[in-house]
Amino acid sequence: MSAPQTSITRLVVTCDDRPGIVSAVSTFLHEHGANILESAQHSSDPSEGLFFLRMEFAATPEATADIVGSFGGDVADRYAMQWWTWPAQRPKRLAILASKVDHCLLDLLWRARRGDLGAECVVVASNHTVLREAVEPFGVPFVHVPVLPGGKAEAEEELLRHLVGACDVVVLARYMQIVSGDFLTRVGVPVINVHHSLLPAFVGADPYRQARERGVKLIGATAHYVTEDLDAGPIIEQDVIRVAHRDDVAALRRSGADIERIVLSRAVAWHCADRVVRHGGSTVVF
């Protein structure tokens, strides 16, 4: 007799820290026939902090449905948990907003096609048309939404028509536009941005020129969740590369482009694998 088919599900939990949480969750899963494949946890403070837990478990479809349906009443309510589950075999629907530069956009499309992101790109939207020919070979719909002078609200309204209900995460791949708080609220999914500096240094426009003027010896990139505060959202990933005094702004941009691609792809992959949990102005990354 062949073994019953199983699927893998991710469970992510946040609650006030107290003894017994891991035991309660693992016992519940065991009693429902699940096999825990991976487990990671973190406490912001063992005495009065928040507790974060991410698990992957395998179970039959029937058991999985029972687990998802009864976890809230049997476990989560008891500990006042915030929690979600996600079937590991279901890729996140990814929408990408870009402008004129292509390095981050094309890297994400390539990695998504290879299956490296745990996501499928459902649309690329841009305020320019120069990237259309680069996107079309990937078979991803390309939408041109120009941002005319004084027309930011109208442009965001058009973007929302293509995004709301159609994606699970939005990525600003060097979009070069500041999105409004209204957009962030109405889009209804997390928005991830890559900023070409090691935040909180060199916020805003032209950070490579700012870095050159300050004579820094390391430049970096930061992937973060977008909030209404410019370049101040919770940081997901950062990385750096060493530079020299002889490097001009163009050289810094060339070096920085590699770091931008790597940092953004890591952040998107971790988010799509449910490895990132927001905690106030910060994140926990499992």
Residue pairs with C-beta under 8 A, 6 or more apart in sequence:
4 60
5 60
5 61
6 35
6 58
6 59
6 60
7 58
7 59
7 60
7 61
7 64
7 87
7 88
7 89
8 37
8 56
8 57
8 58
8 87
8 88
8 89
9 56
9 57
9 58
9 59
9 64
9 67
9 68
9 85
9 86
9 87
9 88
10 54
10 55
10 56
10 85
10 86
10 87
10 88
10 273
10 274
11 25
11 53
11 54
11 55
11 56
11 57
11 71
11 83
11 84
11 85
12 52
12 53
12 54
12 55
12 83
12 84
12 85
12 86
12 274
12 277
13 21
13 25
13 51
13 52
13 53
13 54
13 76
13 81
13 82
13 83
14 50
14 51
14 52
14 53
14 81
14 82
14 83
14 277
14 279
15 21
15 50
15 51
15 76
15 79
15 80
15 81
15 82
16 49
16 50
16 51
16 79
16 80
17 43
17 44
17 45
17 46
17 47
17 48
17 49
17 50
17 51
18 51
18 79
21 51
21 53
21 79
22 39
22 41
22 53
24 75
24 78
24 79
25 53
25 55
25 75
26 36
26 39
28 67
28 71
28 74
28 75
29 36
29 55
29 57
29 59
29 67
30 36
32 59
32 63
32 66
32 67
32 70
33 59
33 60
33 63
34 57
34 58
34 59
34 63
34 64
34 67
35 57
35 58
35 59
36 55
36 56
36 57
37 56
37 57
37 58
38 54
38 55
38 56
39 53
39 54
39 55
39 56
40 53
40 54
40 55
40 286
41 51
41 52
41 53
41 54
42 51
42 52
42 284
42 286
43 49
43 50
43 51
43 52
44 50
44 51
44 52
44 279
50 279
52 277
52 279
52 284
52 286
54 274
54 275
54 277
54 286
56 88
57 67
59 67
64 87
67 85
68 85
71 83
71 85
72 83
75 81
76 83
84 274
86 274
91 117
91 118
91 119
91 120
91 272
92 118
92 119
92 120
92 168
92 169
92 271
92 272
93 119
93 120
93 122
93 166
93 167
93 168
93 169
94 108
94 112
94 117
94 119
94 120
94 121
94 122
94 167
94 168
94 169
94 171
94 268
94 272
95 121
95 122
95 123
95 124
95 125
95 162
95 163
95 166
95 167
95 169
95 170
95 171
96 105
96 108
96 109
96 121
96 123
96 124
96 125
96 170
96 171
96 173
97 124
97 125
97 126
97 159
97 170
97 171
97 172
97 173
97 175
97 177
98 104
98 105
98 124
98 125
98 126
98 131
98 173
98 174
98 175
99 126
99 127
99 128
99 174
99 175
99 176
99 177
100 128
100 130
100 131
100 176
101 174
101 176
102 131
102 134
103 174
103 257
103 260
103 261
104 173
104 174
104 194
104 260
104 261
104 264
105 124
105 131
105 134
105 135
105 173
105 174
106 134
107 261
107 264
107 265
108 117
108 121
108 171
108 173
108 264
108 265
108 268
109 121
109 124
109 135
109 138
109 140
110 138
111 117
111 265
111 269
112 119
112 120
112 121
113 138
116 265
116 269
117 265
117 268
117 269
117 272
118 269
118 272
118 273
119 168
119 169
119 268
119 269
119 272
121 138
121 140
122 140
122 141
122 166
122 167
123 140
123 141
123 142
123 143
123 162
123 163
123 166
123 167
124 131
124 135
124 140
124 141
124 142
124 143
125 142
125 143
125 144
125 145
125 159
125 162
125 163
126 132
126 142
126 143
126 144
126 145
127 144
127 145
127 146
127 147
127 155
127 175
127 177
128 144
128 146
129 144
131 142
132 142
132 144
135 142
136 142
143 162
145 155
145 158
145 159
145 162
146 155
147 155
147 177
148 154
148 155
152 177
152 180
153 180
156 179
156 180
156 182
156 183
159 183
160 183
160 186
160 187
163 170
163 187
163 189
164 186
164 187
164 188
165 188
167 189
168 189
169 189
169 190
169 191
169 192
169 268
169 271
169 272
170 187
170 189
170 190
170 191
170 192
171 191
171 192
171 193
171 264
171 268
172 179
172 191
172 192
172 193
172 194
172 226
173 194
173 264
174 194
174 196
174 260
175 193
178 230
179 191
179 226
180 228
181 228
184 191
184 226
184 227
184 228
190 225
190 271
191 225
191 226
192 223
192 224
192 225
192 226
192 236
192 264
192 267
192 268
192 271
193 223
193 224
193 225
193 226
193 231
193 233
194 221
194 222
194 223
194 260
194 263
194 264
194 267
195 203
195 207
195 221
195 222
195 223
195 224
195 231
196 207
196 208
196 221
196 253
196 256
196 260
197 203
197 207
197 208
197 210
197 211
197 219
197 220
197 221
197 222
198 218
198 219
198 220
198 221
198 222
198 238
198 240
199 222
199 224
199 231
199 232
199 235
199 238
200 231
200 232
201 207
201 211
202 210
202 211
203 230
203 231
203 232
204 230
204 231
208 219
208 249
208 252
208 253
208 256
209 249
211 219
211 243
211 252
212 247
212 248
212 249
212 252
215 245
216 243
217 242
217 243
217 244
218 240
218 241
218 242
218 243
219 240
219 241
219 243
219 252
219 255
219 256
219 259
220 238
220 239
220 240
220 241
220 256
220 259
220 263
221 238
221 239
221 256
221 259
221 260
221 262
221 263
221 264
222 231
222 235
222 237
222 238
222 263
223 235
223 236
223 237
223 238
223 263
223 264
223 266
223 267
223 268
224 231
224 233
224 234
224 235
224 236
224 267
225 233
225 234
225 236
225 278
225 283
226 233
227 233
227 234
232 281
233 281
234 278
234 279
234 280
234 281
234 282
234 283
235 282
235 283
236 266
236 267
236 270
236 271
236 276
236 283
236 285
237 263
237 266
237 267
237 270
237 285
238 263
239 259
239 262
239 263
240 259
241 255
241 256
241 258
241 259
243 251
243 252
243 255
247 255
267 276
270 276
270 285
275 285
275 286
276 283
276 284
276 285
276 286
277 283
277 284
277 285
277 286
